[in-house]
């Protein structure tokens, strides 16, 4: 008996960001002291919102050393790539929304933030917005 090749349908599922994802987002154009260029960004909004609105709500991330004393920055691990010796911080005092499609968002190599760190970030954000 000769085995016949099987055809498997593969869906081309378009990527969209989800809550706890770390993504790359292009912050240009910027105004004044706002961030510019492409930076990591922690997604707070759920995938269903992100897909329907094309917006993503989240918090910027940085490796800037001065955040070690920032009470609203949560250290979430070591950076990857060129900055592997640096700590990576989520800036809880700078919530933002971006059109992730128009700004060509892409998954970051750090993937998702784990549950315990995400909880810390949300608690720190809630100290500011108190909801």
C-alpha positions in Angstrom: 0.0 0.0 0.0 1.4 3.4 -1.0 0.8 6.3 1.4 -0.8 9.3 -0.2 0.4 12.8 0.8 -2.2 14.6 2.9 -3.0 18.2 2.3 -3.2 20.2 5.5 -4.9 23.6 5.4 -2.9 26.2 7.2 -4.6 29.3 8.2 -2.7 32.5 7.8 -3.6 34.0 11.1 -2.7 37.7 11.3 -0.8 38.7 14.5 -2.3 41.1 16.9 -1.1 42.2 20.3 -2.6 40.9 23.5 -2.6 41.9 27.2 0.9 41.2 28.8 2.6 41.2 25.4 5.8 43.2 24.9 5.8 44.7 21.5 8.0 47.1 19.4 6.1 50.3 18.6 7.2 53.3 16.5 6.6 56.4 18.6 7.3 58.8 15.7 6.1 61.4 15.1 6.6 62.8 18.6 6.2 66.2 20.2 8.3 68.0 22.8 9.8 65.6 25.4 7.7 62.5 24.2 9.5 59.4 23.3 10.6 59.0 19.7 11.7 56.2 17.5 11.0 52.5 18.0 10.7 51.3 21.7 9.4 48.3 23.6 5.9 48.7 25.0 3.9 46.6 27.5 0.3 46.0 26.3 -2.4 46.5 28.9 -5.5 46.2 26.6 -6.9 42.8 25.6 -6.6 41.4 22.1 -10.3 41.9 21.3 -10.1 45.6 22.0 -6.8 45.9 20.0 -8.2 44.1 17.0 -11.5 46.0 16.9 -10.1 49.5 17.4 -6.5 49.2 15.9 -5.4 50.9 19.2 -3.3 49.4 21.9 -3.2 50.8 25.4 0.0 50.2 27.4 3.1 51.4 29.1 6.5 52.3 27.6 9.6 50.4 28.6 13.2 51.6 28.9 16.7 50.6 30.1 17.6 54.1 31.3 19.6 53.6 34.5 18.0 56.6 36.3 14.8 54.6 36.7 16.4 52.5 39.4 15.2 55.2 41.9 11.9 55.9 40.0 9.0 54.8 42.3 6.8 54.3 39.3 9.2 52.1 37.3 8.9 48.4 37.7 12.1 46.4 36.9 10.9 43.4 34.8 14.2 41.7 34.0 17.3 42.0 31.8 17.1 43.6 28.4 17.9 41.5 25.3 20.1 42.4 22.3 22.6 45.2 22.5 21.6 46.1 26.1 21.8 42.7 27.8 23.8 44.1 30.7 20.9 46.5 31.5 17.7 46.2 33.5 14.5 46.6 31.7 11.9 48.9 33.3 8.1 49.4 32.7 7.2 53.1 33.2 3.9 52.9 35.0 3.5 56.7 35.1 3.3 57.1 31.3 0.2 55.2 30.0 -0.2 55.7 26.2 -2.4 54.5 23.4 -1.1 54.0 19.8 -2.5 52.8 16.5 -0.5 49.6 16.5 -1.3 48.8 12.8 -0.3 52.2 11.4 2.8 52.3 13.7 3.9 48.8 12.4 3.9 47.1 15.8 5.8 43.8 16.0 6.3 41.2 18.8 9.3 41.8 21.0 11.8 39.0 21.7 10.9 39.2 25.4 7.4 37.8 24.5 5.0 38.2 27.4 5.4 39.6 30.8 4.7 36.9 33.4 1.7 37.1 35.7 3.5 38.2 38.9 5.3 41.1 37.2 2.2 42.1 35.3 0.4 42.2 38.6 3.1 44.5 40.1 2.9 46.8 37.1 -0.9 47.1 37.4 -0.7 47.8 41.2 1.8 50.6 40.5 -0.3 52.0 37.8 -3.3 51.9 40.1 -1.4 53.9 42.7 -1.6 56.7 40.2 -5.1 56.4 38.6 -6.8 54.8 41.6 -9.5 52.8 40.0 
